[in-house]
Amino acid sequence: MPDSVTTELDVLRVRGQFMSLADGFVHVDGAAGSLVPYSVASAVGNTMRTAVANRGGPFAASQLADDLVHAGRSAIADLVGGVPEGVILGPNMTSLTYMMSRALAKTWQLGDEIIVSRLDHDANIRPWVQAARAVGVTVRWAEVDIETCELPEWQYDELLTERTRLVAVTAASNAVGTRPDVAAIARRAHAVGALMYVDAVHAAPHIPLDIAELGADVLAVSPYKFCGPHLGAVVAKPELLAGLHPDKLVPSPAGVPERFETGTPPFELYAGLAATADYLADLVPSEGTRRERILASMRAAETYESHLFARLHYGVRALAHVSVLGSPPRCTPTLSLTVQGKHPREVNEFLAERGICAWDGDYYATELFEAVGVNAEGGAVRIGLLHYNTETEVDHVLDALASLG
Ligand SMILES: Cc1ncc(COP(=O)(O)O)c(C=O)c1O
């Protein structure tokens, strides 16, 4: 068993900010949605107790609505290294990706090609497959190594052609944690002029993100996975967005990024989003701009989580009746397991009875689980750690799994 470690991140100080942790459960279901610190909850509540009108009016309550939109966009820009003018906000990543797929498909022609990956959450597969089908574009598939659950980047040399318009790929698998070499894929995609659409929904809670370093032309995240409110965001260069024309109402704003957003925004959630960026920036003591402090925090969170994950991984691998799917060398602190002779739902119910919140099924990584061959047996059970989890919690999960043997 790996030794306990001291890291920069003070987990007790972190946990003190989460009222919801007082429920006494072990929350290792972060990959499905994280808990929210007090500061985020109160920013949402305080905004709802304040006069906030719709945008565009000549009075203070309307100015506040404009300010909240800007604060929400800035929060995402600071998280991923973009600019607020390139941040599209919406209800969740799936809705925004559907919208982007339709907008991008307007620029495709019969005979063009796109590439999706078998590693991805269905939200970064199906919108592209359906948009491609609608305009006669060919879909090519990047495959996973079914033993390791890696996504080899060399296969893109074969998949990419002069006709490739888009490569959609995840920065981290929500099921098995694999972190593909997105930058290496992007270099290949850009060499033939294809656009990179990167799903960073599962990566964002675990690693420092930089849209330019990843080589992403468009990057999608979901704040409710990194201790924020239920929202989604898509980030791109404003110049790229300027060339796209999503369906919109006639009187709604025509500029970028507004024309990509439909209807009246949830201003109170945008206040929560701004508080989320502040929370992340303050995870460990550091100096500098909020962007720099978020990067320092995420580096500390990554180190802390990797020690915690080593403990989980080592413990689980030692259980003869438990199998772990894949063994990706670069991964988030997320694993999927099966227990010999037990249905994943049965295992998850057993964990729930012991106060452990985990997840079972395919968690929408349907293509991956089909490829690996576990879908017919109900998928797997996912244990996903976050920076607010502790060694004691990991040991509790390991004890529960051991007692299933
Ligand atoms: C990797 C990944 N991509 C996309 C999604 C979809 O995100 P949303 O719920 O914001 O639509 C999820 C949700 O679990 C996810 O884990």
The ligand as a Gaussian input file, in Angstrom:
#p B3LYP/6-31G(d) Opt

LIG

0 1
 C      -16.485000      13.114000     -20.532000
 C      -17.876000      13.660000     -20.570000
 N      -18.279000      14.321000     -21.660000
 C      -19.508000      14.843000     -21.773000
 C      -20.418000      14.703000     -20.758000
 C      -21.779000      15.339000     -20.916000
 O      -21.795000      16.482000     -20.137000
 P      -23.155000      17.239000     -19.793000
 O      -23.813000      16.475000     -18.698000
 O      -22.700000      18.607000     -19.353000
 O      -23.979000      17.274000     -21.022000
 C      -20.067000      14.022000     -19.596000
 C      -21.041000      13.818000     -18.516000
 O      -20.940000      12.926000     -17.720000
 C      -18.761000      13.490000     -19.499000
 O      -18.355000      12.836000     -18.415000

